[in-house]
Amino acid sequence: MLSMSYALLSLHFLCLFFLCLFGLHRLSMVWRWLRYRKVSAIKPAAFTTLPKVTIQIPLYNEKLVAERIIHAVSKIDYPKDKLQIQIVDDSTDDTSSLVAQAIKPYVEQGINFQHIHRSHRQGYKAGALKAAMDSSSGEFIAIFDADFIPYSSILKDTIDYFNNGKIAMLQFRWEHLNRFDSPLTETQAMMLDAHFSLEQQVRYGSRVLFNFNGTAGIWRAKAIIDAGHWSDDTLTEDLDLSYRAQLNGWKLIYLDNITCPGELPADMNAFKSQQHRWSKGGIQVMKKLLLVVWRSPLSFRHKLESTFHLSNNLAYLIMLFDTIFLLVPSLIIREQHQLGNMLWLDLPLLLLASGGHLIYFFFGQVAQGHSKWRALKNMPRILLLGIQLAFNNAQAAVEALRGKQSEFVRTPKKGDKIISNTKSLASMKEASLLSKNFYQAVSPQGGGFELLLGVIYSIVFVWGVYHELWLMLPFLLLLMVGFFSTAVNTLKFQYKAGLD
């Protein structure tokens, strides 16, 4: 029994060690940002003749945002004879007829709109983009998801970067249309701010591998084909293609000063659906390409950074495994064997694991010039949201590791018809109906399990108070509140879905 106890304690500390490594990597991002924050791409000489550009707008049953993106791209300031706009539409509802009507007046004005409607979803987004390339006329492909709104001069402001023949892709920084709509959207915005202004900036500035984010960017068509084209064997076709292109010798550029606003998921279920896809896709790409990276002639620095980049979603799985199977037994073992002083080993590791992430998110706000005080106030929300995502993202990682395939589930967005039509009771009901019928989130799973974890950690919290484990109580409280809140949200959503 004693050997089993020490084995469980050792495994618990091993999990904390790996979580600590991910936290230290986040801290390294902050440190490297201080060095690389001013690195920016040098624009080559301007094209003597502007090249042809194709804008691709991938759509799937996105009635609430389709008209908005069509209106936005119709205003793009670029010569009409050099611009093609493809609405890449896999919709199975009346979004397609809405698109056909929306582009009609612009076509009459001489704008080259092309509506490509597939009767199937083979390959999902990757398959749709690949199929659309067969009829694209542009040397460069600008991609904007339906919930993004590019500004009119974005092509003219950036196309000259491609006058360097080695450049495959430009990625713009995301901004957020509904950043301050709710605590959830603001917390999401903070997470994405850190990803772009710290991670993307550091990886680009230090010349290691980084990725296209699936939207708000421009690709050289030749580079897409040379890298093996869009592939649907992962749920993050953008990450996959980015790595394959760079392994083939192409260069990518991140432009932190060029922004494109998009819409954040407005509710927890939509957010969890998005995070599940990103987490699962990230692990799928890790399985597909990490060994390829290590076998490549890239430097050790490149390979190490790519390892953290592609495996970072494993942190949720490690966290949940430790939380479910090891944390409570380790506390009991220490109490039985009077090893309470070992808590001093937990605390530094927990502080590095969680503190590294919090500092990273805080400096994401510093990098963009946002309020430091507001960022500090939101730190508890970020911690709580991480716990609320634990089961969802850990489940995604397990599915990816097991090789379980699943469809590409688009993230529900509400668009202007929801955002702007909530001033009267009648329009609120109309917006709610539209949201339910066309933009329902995928029903989340694991509500009962999350509720069970909440109950367990309530008991553990009381046990910790009784045994005066004061240093562990804040962590236990966060786990209890996190699992209870996400369980209630999940079960409520499932109940409403059952009534419908």
N, C-alpha and C positions, 0 to 999 in steps of 0.2 A: 504493500500500500504506500509506503514511503517513497519508493522509486516511482510509482505512478503519480504521486503528488508532485514530485520534483519534475517529472516529465511534462505534466500539465503547466506548471509554472514556467518551465523553459520555453514551451510552445507559446505561452502567453507573451513572454518577453520577446520572443522572436517576431511575433506579429507586431508588437509595439515598435520593434527595431525597424521593420520594413515601413511601417507608417511614418516613423521618424525620418527615414530616408526621403520619402515623398515630401514631407514638410521641409526638410533641409534643401531639397531641390527647389521648392517654391522660394525659400529665402535666397537661394543663389540667383534666382530670376531677378529679385529686387537688387541684389548687389551688382549683377551684370547690367541691369537697366541703367544704373548710375554711370556706367562706362559707355554703353551703346545708345543711350537715349537720343543723342543728337545725330546718329548716323542716318543718312537719307540717301536715296538713289539719285545719282546724277543723270539728269535728262540729256540724252544725246541731241545732236543737231535735229532740227525739225524735218519731217518728211517733205521733200520738194512737191510731191503729189500725195495727197491723203489716200491711204489704203482703204479698200472696201471692208466694212465691218458688218457683221450679223449680230443682232441682239436676240438672244433666246430667252423666252419667258416660259418656264415649265409650269403647267397648271394641272391640278387634279381636283375636280369638284370644289373650286374655290370661288364660288359665286360672289361672296362678300367683298373680295378684294380685286376681282378681275378687271372691272371697269377702271378702278383707280390706277393700276399699273399700266393699262393701255393708254390712258390719258397722259400719264407721266412720260412714257417713252415716245409718244407722238410729238412731244415738245423737245426731244433731243436735238441739239444744234449740231447738225452734221449734214454735209451735202446729200441731197435726196438720192442722187445717182450712185452714191457710195454706201448707202445704208439700207440694210434689209432687216425687218423686224419679224421674227418668227414666234407666234404663239404656239407653244408645244403643248398640246392639249390632250390629256388622257381621260377627260371627264366622262362620267356616266350619268350625270344629271343634266339639268338645263343650263349649266355654265356654258356649254358649247354654243347654244343658240344666242346666249347673252353676248359672248365674245364676237360672234358673227355680226350681230347688230352694232356692237360698240366700235368695231374697226371700219365699218362701212363708210362713214363720213370721212375718215382719214384717208382711206383708199381713194375716194373721189377727189381728195386734195392732192393726190399724187404721191402719198407716202407708201412705201413698199412694205405693206403688211402681208404676212403669209400665215394663214391659220392651218396648222397641221394637227388634225384630229385622228388619233388612233382608236380603233375599236377594241383594243386590249391594253393591258398594262405590262406586257412582257418586258422584263428588265427594269420595270418601275422608272424612276427618274433617270437613271443611267441609260436604260434602254431608249427612253424617249429622246434624250439629248443625242444619243448616237444615231438614231433613226433620222432626226432632223438635220444632222450634218450632211446627209446624202443630198439634200436640196438647198443647202446653205451656199451662198455666193461669197461670203466674207473671208478675207485672209485672217481675220481676227474675230473671235466669238466672245461677245460680252454677255454674261449670264446674270440675270436678276430674278430672284424668286418673286412670286406674285405679291407678297406682302411688303416688298421693298419699293422705295420711291427714289430713283436716281435723279440728280439735278441735271438741268438741260445741257450744261457745258462739260459734263463728265468725260465724254469721249475726246473732245478737243483738248481738254486739260491734260490728258494722260496718254493718248495714243503714241506720242513721239518717243516714249520709253521703249517702244518696240523697234525703233530704228537701230537698236543693237540686236543683231541676229541671234544672239545666244539666249535672249529673254523669252521664256515660254508663257509667263503669267504675271498679271498684276492683281494684287489683292487690296481692296479698299477697307478702311476701318468702318465697322458698323456703328451707327447711332440708333437711337430708339425713339420711335414715335410716341409710345405710351409709357415712357419711363416712370412718370410720377402718378400713374393711374391707381396704383395700390402698393402696399408694402412688398408684395410678391414681385411685381414688375420692377420695382426699384432695386430689389435684391438681385434679381436676374441681371439687370443692367450693370450692377457692380461686378458681378462675376464675369460678364462678357468684356467689360472695360479692361479688367486685369488681363484677360486672355489676349486682347488685341494690343493694348498699349505697352504691356510688359512682355508677354510670351512672344507674340508675333514680332514685335520690335527687336527683342533680344536675339531671337533665332535668326532673323534677317540680318541684323547688325553684326552678328558674330559669324555669319556665313555658314551656319549649320542648316540641316534640312528643316523646312517648315511646310505649311500646307495651305492650299486654297480652302476657303470656308464654305464652299458650295453655292455662294451667291455674292453679288457685289464685287465682281472681278472680271477680268478679260483674259482670254486664252489665245495663244497663237494656234490656229487650226492645225498647222503642220506638226506642232509639238504634241497635240492630243493624239494624232494618228501615230506619230513616231513612238510614243510611250505605250502603245498598245490599245489606245482608244478607251472610251468609257467602259467600265466593267461592272456587272451587276452581281458579282459574287460576294460583295460586302454591302452593308447598309450605309457606309460612308464612302461613296464613290469619289468624292472630292479629295479626301485624305489619301486614298489608294492611288489615284491618278497623279497627285502631287509628288508622292514618293517615287513612283515609277518614272516620271519625267526627270526628276533630279538624279536618279540613279543612271539615267541615260545621258546625263551631262548637261541638261537644260538648267537655266537659272530662273528663279522666281523673285519677284520684287514685292515687298510690302510697303504700302504708302499710308503712313499714319496720318498724314495731313490731308488726305483725300477721303471724305466720308460719304456714306450712303445710309440713310435712315431706313429702318425696318420695324416691324411690329413684333413685340414680345408676346408669348403665350399669356393669356389673361387670367387663367385659373390653374390651380395646382394639377389637375388631371391632364390638361393639355401640356403643361410643363413636364410632367413625368413621362408622358408619351414621347416628347421630344428627347428628353434625357436618356430614355431607354434605347432609342434608336442610335443616338450618338455614342452611348457607352458600348452597346453591342457591336456597332460598326467599328469602333476604335479597336476593340479586342480582335475582331475578325481581321483587320488590317495588320495587327501585331502578329497574328498567327501566319498570315500570308507573306509578310515582307521583312519581319525583324531579322530572321536568319539570313535573308538576302542582303540586308544592310551589313550584317557582321561579316559576310563573305566577300563584300565589295572592297575595293581599294581605298575607301574613305578612311580618314584618320580615326584614332581611338576617341577623340573628342566628339566627332560627328556620331560615332556609333553609340557612345554613352548617352548623349543627349537624345538620340532617337529612341533609345531603350526607355528612358523616362517618358518621352513624348507618347510612344505607342502603348505603354503599359500603365499609364496613370489611372485608368479606370479600374484597374485591379485593386486600388486602394479601398474602394467601397466593399469589395468582396472580403478583403482581409479584415477590415473594420467590423463587418457584420459577423464574420466567423469568430473573431475574438469576443465580440459582444455577446453572442449567443452561447458559445461553447466553453469559453475560457475565463472571462472576467469574473463571473460569479463563483465558479469553482476555485479560482485563484484567491479570492477574498476569503472563502471558507477555509481553504487549506492554510492560509497564513494565520487565521484565527485559531485553528486547531493546533498548529505547531508553533504558535506564538512567534510568528514571523512578521509582525505588524510593521517593524522598521523597514521592511522591503518596499513599503509604499513610497519611500524616498527614491526608489528606482523607477517606479511608475511615473511619478510626477514630472521629472525632467523629460522623459520620453513623450509623455502626453502633451507637455507644453511645447516641445519642438514640433510634434506632429500637427497639433491644432494651431499653435501660435505661428508656425511658419506659413500656414495658409492664410491666417488672418492678416499678418503683415503684408503678404502678397496682395490680398484684396484691397487693403488700405492704400498701398502705393499705386494700385491701379487707378484710384481716384486722384492721387497726387499727380500722376502722370498726365491726367486730362484736365488738371486745374480745378477739380470739383472741391467742394467744401470738406476740409479735413474733419471738422466737428461732426458734420452729418455722416461722414464715413465711419467715424468712431461709434456713433449712436447705432449704426446699422450692423455692427460686428456680431452682436448676439443673434440677429436674424440669420446671418450667414451660417453661423454654427448650427442653428436649429434647422435650417434648410438642408444642410449636409446630412444631418441625422434623418430627416424626413425622406431624403432620396436614397438612403442606405439600402433598404430592401429592393427597391425598384431597380437601382443601378447594379447591385450585386446579382440580382436575378438575370439582368441583361448580360453580365460578364459570364455567368455560368452557362447560359444558352450559347454564347459565342464559343466558349471553351469546349462545349459538348458537340459543337457543329450543328446545332439546331437552326434550321432556316426559318425565316419569317418574312412577311411582306414589308415593303417600305411604307410605313404609316406616316402620312403627312401631318404636320402639327396644326391643330385647329387655330385659326386666327379669326378675329371678329371684323376687322375692317371698318371703314367709315360708317357703314350702315348700322353698326353696333355702337361704335365710339361716339358718333355725333347725334344719334337719334334717341338719346336717353333723357330728353328734357321733359317729356310728357308721359303720362301713364300709358296712353295708347301706343306711342312709339316704343316705349320700353317693352310692352307685350309683343309688338311686332318684331323688335330686335331679338327678343328671347326666342320667339318662334323660328326666326331665321337661323339663329345660332343652333337651336336644337336640331332643325331639319337638315342643315347643310354642314355644320361645323361641330358635330358632336365629337368629343374626345373619345379615344379608345378606352374602354372600361378598365381601370387599373385593377391589379390583382394583389392578393396578399393582405387584405384588410384584417382578416381574422388573425393572421399570424402577427401582424404589427400590434394588434390589440393585446394579444397574449404577451408580447414583449413588454408592452406598456405596463401590464399587470405585474409581470415578473420584476421589473425594475422599480415599481412602486414598493413591492415587498422588500427588495434589496435596499431601497432608500431608507425605509423604516429600520431595517436591520443595521444599516450603517449608522443611523442616529443612535440606536441602542448601544452599539459598540464604539461610539465616539470616533468614527472614521471621518473626521471633519474635512480633511483635505480631499477626500473622494466624493463628498456629497454634491458639490456643484456639477461634477461630471455625471453622476448618477441622476441628478435632477434634469439635466439636459436630455439624457437618454429617455427618461420617463416622459417628459413633456413632448419630445420629438416623436416617439412612437405612438403615444396617445393621439396627438393632433393629426398625424397623417393617417392613422387607423380610422378615426372618426370621419375624416374627409373622404377616404376611400369607400367606407361602408355606406356613407350617405349617398355618394354618387351611384354605387351599385344598387341601392334601394330605389333611387329615382329612375334609374335605367330599367329596373324590373317593373316598375309601375307603367312605364311607357310601352 
